[in-house]
Amino acid sequence: MEELNRINPQEFKANAKRNLVVVLDNIRSKQNIGSIFRTCDAFGIGIIFLCGISATPPDREIERTALGATLSVDWEYYQSSVECVAKLKAENYKIISIEQTKMSQLLTDIDFQDIRAAIVFGNEIQGVDEDILKLSDLHLEIPQQGTKHSLNVAVSAGIVLWELAGKQISVLKKS
């Protein structure tokens, strides 16, 4: 780690984080959860809210893809995704659901500012819960050209967090 100039988990937790949090709405794959922990670590996301059937650390299958990111990224568990999202909304987070809907906008088309935002990723089969979509301030989708029109949730998280974190960085650099 020293050769790569990387910080340890305690230093990561002490650093200022982005105004982004991640909500996992009933993610069934432990490997996807672990991968999202690792992605959050990479982009300075300080906390993940694990909801419903989403597994929680410590778990060998999560750790297989998280590779230690469960030590650097905090997490909280909620039995109800809707309860978690409602709480975040009450704390003045903008709720952004990653889902293809009639109201969704393309991820690349939004002018994302440095706001407090909760990014919701849904179940691998069912997507984001309908009740959460109703609570959402924005629905975003990733532009796609293929025949499937969907991506693995961990891949989606990587793309979305890369894009939003990059836009936050550009806003910070303008100041």
N, C-alpha and C positions, 0 to 999 in steps of 0.2 A: 504494500500500500504506500509506503514512503516513496518508493521509486516512481510511482504513478502520481504522487502528490495528492493522494486521497485523504479525506478526513475520516475519523472513526464515527461510529453511531452516536456517541455522546456529543461530539462536536457538531454533527448534523442536527441533532435535536436543539442545540443551543443557537444555531444560526437562524436568522429571520427567514420565514417561509413565505411563499406566495400567498396571495389572497384566494387560493383555490383549495377546495376540499373535494374528495371523491366519495360518492355513494355507490355501493354495489348492491343492486336490487335483485336478490334471489339468484345469485350466480351459483350454478351447480358444480362447476369444475374447480377443484382445488388447484390444479395447475394454472388455470386462468387467474385465480385469486393471487397466487404467488407471483405470477408474471406482472400483474397490476401493482403489487407491492414494489417490485423492482423498478417498474416504470415511474412510480411516484417518487421513489428515492432519487432516480436519475434527474427528475425535473423539479426537485425541491418542494414536493407536496408533503405537508406535515402530517396529515391524518386521512385515514380511510374509514368510512362508516360501512360496516358489514351488516347486511340486513337479511332477515328471513332465513332461507335455507343456506345462505352463504356460510361456509365453514370459517372457523376462526383459528388463529395461532394459539398455542403451538400445535403444529400439525406437520407430520413428515412430508406429506404430499404437497402442501403449500410451500414448505421450505425447499423442496426440490427445485422449484423455479424461482423462488424469492431470493435464494442464495444470501440470506442474512438480512434482507431488507425489512423483515418483520421486527428487527431490533432498532432500526433507524426511523421507520415510519410508524407513528402511533396509530392505534385503531380503537374503535368502539363498536360494540354489537347492539343492534336493535332487533327485536323480534319482528317489528312492523316497519317496513320501508316507509310507509305513509307517515307514521309517527315521527320517524327520523327526519324526513323531508319537511314536515310541518314545523318541527322544532327549528330546523335551519332557516326556514323562511321567516319564522318569528324573530330570529336573530339577525335579520336583514341580509341574508344571503340571497342572491339571485339564483333561482333554480334553473339549471340548464340540463335538459334531458337529451341524450343522444339517441335519437329515434327517427325513423322515417314516418312522417305524418303529413296530413294535408296542409298543416301549418308550418312544417319544418323549413328552415333556411339552410342553405349550404354553408358548411363550416368555413369555407374559404371566402365567403361573401360578407361575413360580419366584421364590424369594426369593434373588436373586443377591447374594452378599456380595463384599467386596473381596478376592478370591482371585486367585492367579496362574492364568490360564486361557488355553488355546489354543483359539481358535474355528476350526473346520474347515468350509470351504465346498467342496462337491464339484462334479464335472463337470456341465456343463449338461444332458447327456443321462442319464448313468449315476448321478449323485449321488455321495455319499461312498462310497469304496471299502469293501467289506464287512470287510476286515481292519482298517481304521481304526475302523469302527463297533464292532468287538470290543474295541479298545483304549480306547474312549471311556468316560468316567465318566458322561456324560449325553448323551442325544439330545434336541434341541429342534426344535420345528416352529413355524412362524408360523401363528396362527389365520387361516383363510380361509373365505369363504362362497361363492365362485364355483364354476363348473363345472370349472375347470382344475386346481385344487389344487396349483399350482406357480407359482413366480415366477422371473423372471430372477435369476441368481446375484448380479449387482451390486445389484439392488433388494433382494434378501434380505439382503445384507451391510449395506446402509444401514439397514434396519429393525432387524436384530439388534444391530448396533453402537450404534445410537441407544438401544435399550432397555437393553442391558447397561451402556453407559457412563452412562446416566442413573441406573441403579440403583446403580452405584459412586459416583456423585456424591452420591446421597442417603445412602449409608452414610458417606461422608466428612463430610457436613454434620452427621450425628448425633453424631459424636465431639466 
